[in-house]
Amino acid sequence: MLGGYAGKILRADLTREAVKISSLDEKKAEKFIGGKGLGAKILYDSVKPGIDPFSPENRLIFASGPLTASLAPSSARSTVVTKSPLTGIFLDTQFGGSFGVEMKLAGFDCVVIHGKAAQPTCLWIHDSSAEFLDASGLWGKGCFETEGRLKKRLGDGAKVASIGPAGEGLVRYACITFERYRQAGRGGAGAVMGAKNLKAMVVQGAGKIRVANSKGLKEAVKAANERIKNNHFTPLRRRYGTPLWVAPVNSAALLPTRNFSTGVFEGADRISGETMKDKIVKKDGACYNCPIACWKYVCVDSGKYIIDEFVGPEYETIALMGSNCGVDSIEDIAYANLLCDDFGLDTISTGNVIGFAMECYEKGLIGKEDTEGLELKFGNADAEIEMVQRIAFRKGLGNLLAEGVKSAASKIKKGSERFAMHVKGLELPGYDPRGAVGMALAYATSERGACHQRAWTVNAEIRGRLKPRYSVEGRAEFVKNAQDGRAMCFSLVLCDFMPFKTKHFVDLLNTATGFGLTENEYVEAGERIWNLTRLFNIREGMTRRDDTLPPRIMQEPLLDGVAKGQMVTKDMLDAMLDEYYALRGWNKNGIPTQKKLNELGLAA
């Protein structure tokens, strides 16, 4: 058996309440690695084109990687793969904590779920086996209460993945909450769980994972940890977590503000990482085996919204539920975040959708008759918090917004489509691409829709590594290389905060598994995985016309700050797409050529 793997895949049929355990295909593992890559291969092979994401035939795949549960730093992470109910295309979403470690130590590299349970169900995986438990008494409960009850029933050592009312109600951007404070956030994986009547999945394991070269892995880990220690961002991440980016992103004029109408927020100082640490952070925390420890436990003991203990908010939440909605209270943002995690809502999509609704309200496209008297104006934190609850429970306007910003705009009309901020149906995250042109290409070409995790050009652009600042020059190559690299990182599965060079990833992978990949072969594996997800989306009808941006980004210049007057025109995007497709070996319509598929071993 390969080193680094548990060696088994569990397939659970919820309709029949049956499980099947099979051996991991070692050839597929070497070709698609694990996590994102292996999950993508399973999804591609098992899901027929055109099925409804809420169909019992859709797969929900929990996948670890060959470095999960190893000595490698940040080796806690795992991946959820499915067909997104928000976009109708490929979705993978990563999560931390220690759930993936327990799943692997319970004996399984992947858990593949299909079918639909007759009643609310919990899948309980332990000791290399699985059983189905009645979860009817948990239906309607939030993620926090659900976890508490399951741990009381199954033991404190059990790790819980659950959905809240949003997933049960099929809110299309419902997330899965793991261990209270970690989420598989984007794209609606929680709604897929809800459609399957799967309230929770619980794992616990006591197994061990053999590695191919124990001494070599220890040396690779030592080198990787040294790289983390010497990286200049490590102390900042430890001190402030991801909110460290609020101030520099605002200074660079790309902080989403009032539904991306501008990139500079006058209240940025009040929601910055520095302010958050001074006012509400009580202690730090970390995922399993992570030396950075970027979690921030917060407490709010006065004011309208009290928080006893919570982890967050992260930068993306602050950007979308803060500045994007005009909210300048870090305490209110933290409370909105807490509600989202308990109800099971992606904070990025939720903040984006509420910001859109606020602009519709201020422009008179919707009124008090639509909001049931709620003053849905920018800066109204109480209205934002109320809308979080209405979305989670699909009440009133919340029922419309629960379908996502693309769908909401198509119903409201009246020109609202111009400022519905999404790509391929997935709401834009926390960086305005008019202030960082490379992000325009990253969003446009991401396989899951607007996403900052596939290629993050922001630091390179605002720090001057990609010049000129507002040019398309060099962006295509940067984005292509970053996407391939992230595809492998999310297949290993490691945290994308790890500041490693390719050599570090290769050494960790080879010593754990015994693969013996060269750096070029490693990079090619990432390219193979990226092309596979493109093929999935093409099979679902996606073409070049979908690799685009919201009209606001291409037609309205930024209003303030150092990026004032900037926008990403259609000509700019087309130029980047042409170069990007050529670099990828795709044709002018963004379809991989037969030559490229042959090179990557993906030919039918």
C-alpha positions as CSV (number, residue, x, y, z in Angstrom):
1,M,0.0,0.0,0.0
2,L,1.1,3.5,-0.7
3,G,2.5,5.5,2.2
4,G,0.5,8.5,3.5
5,Y,-2.9,7.0,2.7
6,A,-5.5,5.1,4.8
7,G,-6.1,3.0,1.7
8,K,-9.9,2.8,1.8
9,I,-12.9,4.6,0.4
10,L,-16.3,4.5,2.1
11,R,-19.4,4.9,-0.1
12,A,-22.6,5.5,1.7
13,D,-26.0,5.1,0.0
14,L,-28.5,7.1,2.1
15,T,-31.5,5.8,0.2
16,R,-30.7,2.2,1.0
17,E,-28.9,2.8,4.3
18,A,-26.0,0.8,2.9
19,V,-22.3,1.2,2.9
20,K,-19.6,-0.2,0.6
21,I,-15.9,-0.1,1.4
22,S,-13.4,-0.4,-1.4
23,S,-9.6,-0.2,-1.7
24,L,-8.1,3.1,-2.9
25,D,-7.0,2.9,-6.5
26,E,-3.3,3.5,-6.2
27,K,-2.9,4.6,-9.9
28,K,-5.6,7.2,-9.4
29,A,-4.1,8.3,-6.2
30,E,-0.7,8.9,-7.9
31,K,-2.4,10.7,-10.8
32,F,-4.9,12.8,-8.8
33,I,-3.2,12.8,-5.4
34,G,-6.2,13.2,-2.9
35,G,-8.4,16.0,-1.6
36,K,-9.5,18.2,-4.4
37,G,-7.9,16.1,-7.2
38,L,-9.2,12.7,-6.1
39,G,-12.6,14.2,-5.2
40,A,-12.8,15.8,-8.7
41,K,-12.0,12.5,-10.4
42,I,-14.7,10.6,-8.3
43,L,-17.2,13.4,-9.1
44,Y,-16.4,13.4,-12.8
45,D,-16.7,9.6,-13.1
46,S,-19.9,9.2,-11.0
47,V,-22.1,12.2,-11.7
48,K,-23.9,12.3,-15.1
49,P,-24.0,15.7,-16.9
50,G,-27.0,17.8,-16.3
51,I,-28.3,16.4,-13.1
52,D,-29.8,18.7,-10.5
53,P,-27.4,19.3,-7.7
54,F,-30.2,18.5,-5.3
55,S,-30.8,15.2,-7.0
56,P,-30.1,12.0,-4.9
57,E,-27.6,11.2,-7.7
58,N,-25.3,14.1,-6.9
59,R,-22.3,13.0,-4.9
60,L,-21.1,14.7,-1.7
61,I,-17.4,13.8,-1.2
62,F,-15.3,14.3,1.9
63,A,-11.7,13.8,0.9
64,S,-8.5,13.9,2.8
65,G,-5.0,14.0,1.2
66,P,-1.8,12.0,1.6
67,L,-0.5,14.6,4.1
68,T,-3.6,14.8,6.2
69,A,-2.8,13.5,9.7
70,S,0.9,13.5,9.0
71,L,3.8,15.5,10.6
72,A,3.5,18.1,7.8
73,P,2.6,21.6,9.1
74,S,-1.2,22.4,8.6
75,S,-1.9,18.7,7.9
76,A,-5.4,18.9,9.3
77,R,-7.2,20.1,6.3
78,S,-9.6,18.3,4.0
79,T,-11.9,19.0,1.2
80,V,-15.6,18.7,0.3
81,V,-16.3,18.1,-3.4
82,T,-19.8,18.2,-5.1
83,K,-21.8,19.8,-7.8
84,S,-22.8,23.2,-6.6
85,P,-26.5,24.1,-6.2
86,L,-25.5,27.8,-6.4
87,T,-23.6,27.6,-9.7
88,G,-24.5,24.3,-11.2
89,I,-20.8,23.5,-11.8
90,F,-17.8,22.0,-10.0
91,L,-17.3,22.8,-6.4
92,D,-14.5,22.1,-4.0
93,T,-14.3,23.8,-0.6
94,Q,-11.5,23.3,2.0
95,F,-11.9,23.2,5.8
96,G,-9.5,23.0,8.8
97,G,-9.8,21.9,12.4
98,S,-9.2,18.2,12.9
99,F,-12.2,16.5,11.4
100,G,-10.2,15.3,8.3
101,V,-7.6,13.8,10.6
102,E,-10.2,11.8,12.5
103,M,-11.8,10.6,9.3
104,K,-8.5,9.3,8.0
105,L,-7.6,7.7,11.3
106,A,-11.0,6.1,11.2
107,G,-9.7,4.3,8.1
108,F,-10.9,6.3,5.1
109,D,-9.2,8.6,2.6
110,C,-12.6,9.5,1.1
111,V,-16.3,9.2,2.1
112,V,-18.6,9.4,-0.9
113,I,-22.2,10.0,-0.2
114,H,-25.2,9.7,-2.5
115,G,-28.9,9.0,-2.4
116,K,-31.4,10.6,0.0
117,A,-32.4,9.4,3.4
118,A,-36.0,8.9,4.2
119,Q,-35.7,10.9,7.4
120,P,-33.1,13.2,9.0
121,T,-29.9,11.1,9.4
122,C,-26.5,11.2,10.9
123,L,-23.7,9.2,9.4
124,W,-21.4,7.9,12.2
125,I,-18.0,6.6,11.1
126,H,-15.6,4.9,13.5
127,D,-13.4,1.9,13.8
128,S,-13.2,1.4,10.0
129,S,-17.0,1.1,9.8
130,A,-20.1,3.2,9.5
131,E,-23.7,3.3,10.7
132,F,-26.8,5.4,10.2
133,L,-28.4,7.2,13.1
134,D,-31.8,8.8,13.4
135,A,-31.3,12.6,13.5
136,S,-35.0,13.6,13.5
137,G,-34.6,15.2,16.9
138,L,-31.8,17.4,15.6
139,W,-33.6,18.8,12.5
140,G,-34.2,22.5,12.9
141,K,-31.4,22.9,15.4
142,G,-28.4,25.1,14.8
143,C,-24.9,23.7,14.1
144,F,-23.7,24.5,17.6
145,E,-26.5,22.7,19.4
146,T,-26.3,19.8,17.0
147,E,-22.7,19.3,17.7
148,G,-23.1,19.5,21.4
149,R,-25.9,16.9,21.4
150,L,-23.9,14.5,19.1
151,K,-20.8,14.8,21.2
152,K,-22.8,14.1,24.4
153,R,-24.2,11.0,22.7
154,L,-21.1,9.7,20.9
155,G,-18.3,11.1,23.0
156,D,-16.2,14.2,23.3
157,G,-13.5,12.8,21.1
158,A,-15.9,12.6,18.1
159,K,-15.6,15.3,15.4
160,V,-18.8,16.7,14.0
161,A,-19.7,18.1,10.6
162,S,-23.3,19.5,10.5
163,I,-25.7,21.8,8.8
164,G,-28.1,24.3,10.3
165,P,-31.5,25.6,9.2
166,A,-29.9,27.1,6.1
167,G,-28.8,23.8,4.8
168,E,-32.1,22.1,5.8
169,G,-33.9,24.9,3.9
170,L,-31.7,24.5,0.8
171,V,-30.3,28.0,0.9
172,R,-28.0,27.7,-2.1
173,Y,-24.9,29.0,-0.3
174,A,-25.4,27.0,2.9
175,C,-22.2,25.8,4.3
176,I,-21.1,22.8,6.4
177,T,-19.9,23.7,9.9
178,F,-17.1,21.5,11.4
179,E,-16.2,21.5,15.1
180,R,-18.2,24.8,15.6
181,Y,-15.6,27.1,14.2
182,R,-14.5,25.8,10.8
183,Q,-16.6,25.8,7.6
184,A,-16.6,24.3,4.2
185,G,-18.0,27.6,3.2
186,R,-18.5,28.4,-0.5
187,G,-20.9,27.2,-3.1
188,G,-23.7,25.4,-1.1
189,A,-22.2,22.1,0.0
190,G,-24.4,22.4,3.1
191,A,-27.5,22.6,0.9
192,V,-26.5,19.4,-0.8
193,M,-26.4,17.8,2.7
194,G,-29.8,19.2,3.3
195,A,-31.2,17.8,0.1
196,K,-30.0,14.4,1.2
197,N,-31.6,14.7,4.6
198,L,-28.1,14.3,6.1
199,K,-28.0,16.4,9.2
200,A,-24.5,15.5,10.3
201,M,-21.5,13.3,9.8
202,V,-19.5,12.3,12.8
203,V,-16.1,10.7,12.7
204,Q,-13.7,9.2,15.3
205,G,-10.5,7.2,14.7
206,A,-7.7,5.6,16.5
207,G,-5.8,4.2,13.5
208,K,-2.3,5.1,12.3
209,I,-1.0,6.1,8.9
210,R,2.2,4.6,7.6
211,V,4.6,6.8,5.6
212,A,7.0,5.6,3.0
213,N,10.1,7.4,4.4
214,S,9.8,8.4,8.0
215,K,13.3,9.9,8.3
216,G,12.9,11.7,5.0
217,L,9.5,13.1,6.0
218,K,11.0,14.4,9.3
219,E,13.7,16.2,7.4
220,A,11.2,17.7,4.9
221,V,9.0,18.8,7.8
222,K,12.0,20.5,9.5
223,A,12.8,22.4,6.3
224,A,9.1,23.4,5.8
225,N,8.9,24.6,9.4
226,E,12.1,26.6,9.0
227,R,10.5,28.2,5.9
228,I,7.4,29.2,7.9
229,K,9.5,30.5,10.8
230,N,11.6,32.8,8.5
231,N,8.6,34.1,6.4
232,H,8.0,37.8,7.2
233,F,4.2,37.3,7.2
234,T,4.2,34.6,9.9
235,P,4.4,37.0,12.9
236,L,1.7,39.1,11.5
237,R,-0.6,36.1,10.8
238,R,0.0,34.9,14.4
239,R,-0.7,38.4,15.8
240,Y,-3.8,39.4,13.8
241,G,-4.9,36.4,11.7
242,T,-6.3,37.1,8.3
243,P,-7.9,40.5,9.4
244,L,-4.3,41.9,9.1
245,W,-5.3,42.5,5.4
246,V,-8.1,45.0,6.1
247,A,-5.8,48.1,6.4
248,P,-3.5,47.4,3.4
249,V,-6.3,46.4,1.1
250,N,-8.3,49.5,2.0
251,S,-5.1,51.6,1.4
252,A,-4.8,50.0,-2.0
253,A,-8.4,50.9,-2.8
254,L,-9.7,47.4,-3.4
255,L,-11.7,46.8,-0.2
256,P,-15.3,46.0,-1.2
257,T,-17.4,48.9,0.0
258,R,-21.2,49.4,-0.3
259,N,-21.7,46.6,-2.8
260,F,-18.4,47.2,-4.6
261,S,-19.4,50.7,-5.5
262,T,-15.9,51.8,-4.3
263,G,-12.8,50.3,-2.9
264,V,-12.2,52.6,0.1
265,F,-14.1,52.4,3.3
266,E,-14.1,55.4,5.6
267,G,-14.7,53.1,8.6
268,A,-11.8,50.7,7.8
269,D,-9.9,51.6,11.0
270,R,-12.8,50.5,13.1
271,I,-12.9,47.0,11.6
272,S,-9.2,46.4,11.1
273,G,-7.2,43.5,12.4
274,E,-5.5,45.9,14.9
275,T,-8.8,47.1,16.2
276,M,-10.2,43.6,16.4
277,K,-7.3,42.4,18.5
278,D,-7.5,45.4,20.8
279,K,-11.2,45.2,21.4
280,I,-12.5,41.7,21.2
281,V,-9.7,39.1,20.7
282,K,-9.1,37.0,23.9
283,K,-6.8,34.3,22.8
284,D,-5.3,32.5,19.8
285,G,-5.9,29.0,18.4
286,A,-4.8,26.7,15.6
287,C,-5.8,23.8,13.4
288,Y,-4.2,20.4,14.1
289,N,-0.5,20.6,13.8
290,C,-0.3,24.2,12.5
291,P,2.7,26.3,13.7
292,I,1.1,29.6,12.6
293,A,-2.0,29.6,14.9
294,C,-4.1,32.3,13.1
295,W,-7.4,31.6,14.9
296,K,-8.7,34.4,17.0
297,Y,-11.1,33.6,19.8
298,V,-13.3,36.6,20.5
299,C,-15.6,37.7,23.3
300,V,-18.0,40.6,23.4
301,D,-19.4,41.2,26.9
302,S,-21.2,44.5,26.5
303,G,-23.5,46.2,24.0
304,K,-26.5,44.8,22.1
305,Y,-25.0,41.6,20.8
306,I,-23.1,39.6,23.4
307,I,-20.7,36.8,22.4
308,D,-19.4,34.5,25.1
309,E,-16.8,32.8,22.9
310,F,-16.4,32.5,19.2
311,V,-13.6,32.1,16.6
312,G,-13.5,34.9,13.9
313,P,-14.3,36.9,12.0
314,E,-11.8,36.3,9.2
315,Y,-10.8,39.0,6.7
316,E,-13.3,37.8,4.1
317,T,-16.2,38.1,6.6
318,I,-15.0,41.5,7.7
319,A,-14.9,42.7,4.1
320,L,-18.2,41.3,2.9
321,M,-20.3,41.7,6.1
322,G,-18.5,44.9,7.1
323,S,-17.4,47.4,4.5
324,N,-19.4,45.8,1.7
325,C,-22.6,46.5,3.8
326,G,-21.2,49.8,5.2
327,V,-21.0,48.3,8.7
328,D,-18.2,49.7,10.8
329,S,-18.5,47.9,14.1
330,I,-16.2,44.9,14.6
331,E,-18.5,43.7,17.4
332,D,-21.6,43.7,15.1
333,I,-19.7,41.9,12.3
334,A,-18.5,39.2,14.8
335,Y,-22.1,38.6,15.9
336,A,-23.4,38.4,12.3
337,N,-20.5,35.9,11.7
338,L,-21.6,33.8,14.7
339,L,-25.1,33.6,13.4
340,C,-24.0,32.5,10.0
341,D,-21.8,29.8,11.4
342,D,-24.6,28.5,13.7
343,F,-27.3,28.7,10.9
344,G,-24.8,27.3,8.4
345,L,-24.4,30.2,6.0
346,D,-21.3,31.2,3.9
347,T,-20.4,34.6,5.2
348,I,-18.9,35.8,1.9
349,S,-22.1,35.1,-0.2
350,T,-24.3,36.3,2.7
351,G,-22.5,39.6,3.0
352,N,-22.5,40.0,-0.8
353,V,-26.2,39.3,-1.2
354,I,-27.2,41.6,1.7
355,G,-25.0,44.4,0.2
356,F,-26.8,43.9,-3.1
357,A,-30.2,44.1,-1.4
358,M,-29.1,47.3,0.4
359,E,-28.2,49.0,-2.8
360,C,-31.5,47.9,-4.3
361,Y,-33.3,49.4,-1.3
362,E,-31.4,52.7,-1.5
363,K,-32.0,53.0,-5.3
364,G,-35.7,52.3,-4.7
365,L,-35.8,49.0,-6.6
366,I,-37.3,47.4,-3.5
367,G,-39.1,49.1,-0.7
368,K,-40.5,48.7,2.8
369,E,-43.3,46.5,1.5
370,D,-40.5,44.1,0.4
371,T,-38.5,44.3,3.6
372,E,-41.5,44.2,5.9
373,G,-40.6,47.7,7.2
374,L,-36.9,47.0,7.6
375,E,-34.6,50.0,6.8
376,L,-32.2,48.0,4.7
377,K,-29.7,50.8,4.3
378,F,-25.9,50.6,4.1
379,G,-24.5,50.8,7.6
380,N,-27.5,49.5,9.4
381,A,-26.0,46.6,11.3
382,D,-29.3,45.7,13.0
383,A,-30.9,45.3,9.5
384,E,-27.9,43.2,8.4
385,I,-28.3,40.8,11.4
386,E,-32.0,40.6,10.8
387,M,-31.5,39.7,7.2
388,V,-29.0,36.9,8.1
389,Q,-31.8,35.3,10.1
390,R,-34.4,35.9,7.3
391,I,-32.1,34.3,4.7
392,A,-31.4,31.3,6.9
393,F,-35.1,30.6,7.5
394,R,-36.2,31.8,4.0
395,K,-38.5,34.4,5.5
396,G,-39.9,37.3,3.3
397,L,-37.1,38.9,1.2
398,G,-34.7,36.4,2.7
399,N,-36.4,33.7,0.6
400,L,-35.4,35.5,-2.6
401,L,-31.9,36.3,-1.4
402,A,-31.4,32.6,-0.3
403,E,-31.2,31.8,-4.0
404,G,-28.1,33.8,-4.5
405,V,-27.3,37.2,-6.0
406,K,-27.5,36.1,-9.6
407,S,-31.0,34.7,-9.2
408,A,-32.2,37.6,-7.0
409,A,-31.2,40.1,-9.7
410,S,-32.9,38.1,-12.3
411,K,-36.2,38.4,-10.3
412,I,-35.8,42.0,-9.2
413,K,-34.6,43.2,-12.6
414,K,-34.9,47.1,-13.0
415,G,-31.2,47.2,-13.9
416,S,-30.1,45.4,-10.7
417,E,-28.2,42.9,-12.9
418,R,-25.5,45.5,-13.4
419,F,-24.5,45.5,-9.8
420,A,-25.1,41.8,-8.9
421,M,-21.6,40.9,-8.0
422,H,-20.9,37.4,-9.0
423,V,-19.0,35.2,-11.5
424,K,-20.7,32.0,-12.7
425,G,-23.3,32.5,-10.0
426,L,-20.7,32.6,-7.1
427,E,-20.6,35.9,-5.2
428,L,-17.4,37.9,-5.4
429,P,-15.2,37.7,-2.3
430,G,-13.2,40.5,-0.6
431,Y,-11.0,42.0,-3.3
432,D,-12.3,44.5,-5.9
433,P,-10.5,43.4,-9.1
434,R,-10.4,47.0,-10.5
435,G,-7.7,47.6,-7.9
436,A,-5.9,44.4,-8.6
437,V,-6.3,43.5,-12.3
438,G,-4.9,39.9,-11.9
439,M,-7.9,39.1,-9.6
440,A,-10.2,39.9,-12.6
441,L,-8.6,37.0,-14.5
442,A,-8.5,34.8,-11.4
443,Y,-12.2,35.4,-10.7
444,A,-13.2,34.9,-14.4
445,T,-11.4,31.6,-14.8
446,S,-11.9,30.0,-11.4
447,E,-13.7,26.7,-11.8
448,R,-16.1,27.3,-9.0
449,G,-16.9,31.0,-9.8
450,A,-15.6,34.1,-8.2
451,C,-12.8,32.9,-5.8
452,H,-9.8,34.3,-4.2
453,Q,-8.2,31.0,-3.3
454,R,-7.3,29.8,-6.8
455,A,-4.9,32.6,-7.6
456,W,-4.3,35.5,-5.2
457,T,-2.5,38.3,-7.1
458,V,-3.3,41.0,-4.6
459,N,0.0,41.0,-2.6
460,A,2.1,40.8,-5.8
461,E,0.2,43.7,-7.3
462,I,0.0,46.1,-4.4
463,R,3.6,45.4,-3.4
464,G,4.9,46.0,-6.9
465,R,6.0,42.4,-7.9
466,L,3.5,42.6,-10.8
467,K,4.1,45.7,-12.8
468,P,2.7,48.0,-14.0
469,R,0.1,48.2,-11.2
470,Y,-3.0,48.4,-13.4
471,S,-1.7,46.5,-16.5
472,V,-2.7,43.1,-17.8
473,E,1.0,42.3,-18.4
474,G,2.2,39.1,-16.8
475,R,-1.2,38.4,-15.2
476,A,-2.1,35.4,-17.3
477,E,1.1,33.5,-16.5
478,F,0.9,34.4,-12.8
479,V,-2.7,33.2,-12.5
480,K,-2.2,30.0,-14.5
481,N,0.8,29.0,-12.4
482,A,-0.9,29.9,-9.1
483,Q,-4.0,27.9,-10.1
484,D,-2.0,24.8,-10.8
485,G,-0.1,25.2,-7.6
486,R,-3.2,25.7,-5.5
487,A,-4.8,22.7,-7.1
488,M,-2.0,20.5,-5.8
489,C,-2.0,22.3,-2.4
490,F,-5.7,21.5,-2.0
491,S,-5.1,17.9,-3.1
492,L,-2.3,17.2,-0.6
493,V,-4.3,18.8,1.5
494,L,-2.4,21.7,3.1
495,C,-3.4,25.2,4.1
496,D,-2.8,27.8,1.4
497,F,-1.2,30.0,4.0
498,M,1.9,27.8,4.0
499,P,4.7,29.9,2.4
500,F,6.4,27.0,0.6
501,K,8.2,26.7,-2.6
502,T,7.5,23.8,-4.9
503,K,10.4,21.9,-3.5
504,H,8.9,21.8,-0.1
505,F,5.6,20.4,-1.3
506,V,7.4,17.8,-3.4
507,D,9.6,16.7,-0.6
508,L,6.7,16.3,1.8
509,L,4.6,14.4,-0.7
510,N,7.4,12.1,-1.9
511,T,8.6,11.1,1.5
512,A,5.1,10.5,2.8
513,T,3.9,8.4,-0.2
514,G,7.0,7.1,-2.0
515,F,5.8,8.6,-5.3
516,G,9.2,10.0,-6.4
517,L,7.7,12.9,-8.4
518,T,10.0,15.5,-9.9
519,E,9.1,19.2,-9.5
520,N,7.9,19.3,-13.1
521,E,5.8,16.2,-12.6
522,Y,4.3,17.7,-9.4
523,V,3.4,20.9,-11.3
524,E,1.9,18.8,-14.2
525,A,-0.3,17.0,-11.7
526,G,-1.7,20.3,-10.6
527,E,-2.3,21.2,-14.2
528,R,-4.0,17.8,-14.8
529,I,-6.4,18.4,-11.9
530,W,-7.2,22.0,-13.1
531,N,-8.0,20.7,-16.6
532,L,-10.2,17.9,-15.2
533,T,-12.4,20.4,-13.3
534,R,-12.5,22.5,-16.5
535,L,-13.7,19.4,-18.4
536,F,-16.4,18.9,-15.8
537,N,-17.7,22.4,-16.3
538,I,-17.5,22.2,-20.1
539,R,-19.6,19.1,-19.8
540,E,-22.2,21.2,-17.9
541,G,-22.3,23.7,-20.8
542,M,-19.7,26.3,-19.7
543,T,-17.8,28.2,-22.4
544,R,-15.7,31.3,-22.7
545,R,-18.8,33.5,-22.3
546,D,-18.9,32.4,-18.7
547,D,-15.4,33.5,-18.0
548,T,-16.5,37.0,-17.4
549,L,-17.0,39.7,-14.8
550,P,-20.0,41.7,-13.4
551,P,-20.8,44.8,-15.5
552,R,-19.9,47.1,-12.7
553,I,-16.3,45.9,-12.8
554,M,-16.0,46.4,-16.5
555,Q,-18.1,49.6,-16.9
556,E,-17.8,51.7,-13.7
557,P,-14.5,53.1,-12.6
558,L,-13.5,53.1,-8.9
559,L,-14.4,56.3,-7.3
560,D,-11.8,56.8,-4.6
561,G,-8.2,56.3,-3.4
562,V,-5.1,55.4,-5.3
563,A,-7.0,53.3,-7.8
564,K,-9.5,56.0,-8.6
565,G,-10.7,55.8,-12.2
566,Q,-9.6,52.2,-12.7
567,M,-11.8,49.5,-14.2
568,V,-11.2,46.2,-16.0
569,T,-12.6,46.7,-19.5
570,K,-13.8,43.9,-21.8
571,D,-10.8,44.5,-24.0
572,M,-8.5,44.0,-21.0
573,L,-10.2,40.8,-19.9
574,D,-10.2,39.5,-23.5
575,A,-6.5,40.1,-23.8
576,M,-5.8,38.2,-20.6
577,L,-8.1,35.4,-21.5
578,D,-6.5,34.9,-24.9
579,E,-3.0,34.7,-23.4
580,Y,-4.3,32.5,-20.5
581,Y,-6.0,30.0,-22.9
582,A,-2.9,29.9,-25.0
583,L,-0.6,29.2,-22.0
584,R,-3.0,26.4,-20.9
585,G,-3.1,24.8,-24.4
586,W,-6.8,25.5,-24.7
587,N,-8.6,26.8,-27.8
588,K,-10.0,30.3,-28.2
589,N,-13.2,29.2,-26.6
590,G,-11.5,27.9,-23.5
591,I,-11.7,24.2,-24.3
592,P,-8.6,22.0,-23.7
593,T,-7.2,20.8,-27.0
594,Q,-6.8,17.1,-27.7
595,K,-3.1,17.6,-27.6
596,K,-3.2,19.0,-24.1
597,L,-5.5,16.2,-22.9
598,N,-3.1,13.6,-24.3
599,E,-0.1,15.3,-22.6
600,L,-1.9,15.2,-19.2
601,G,-3.3,11.7,-19.5
602,L,-6.9,12.9,-19.6
603,A,-7.8,11.8,-23.1
604,A,-11.0,9.7,-23.2
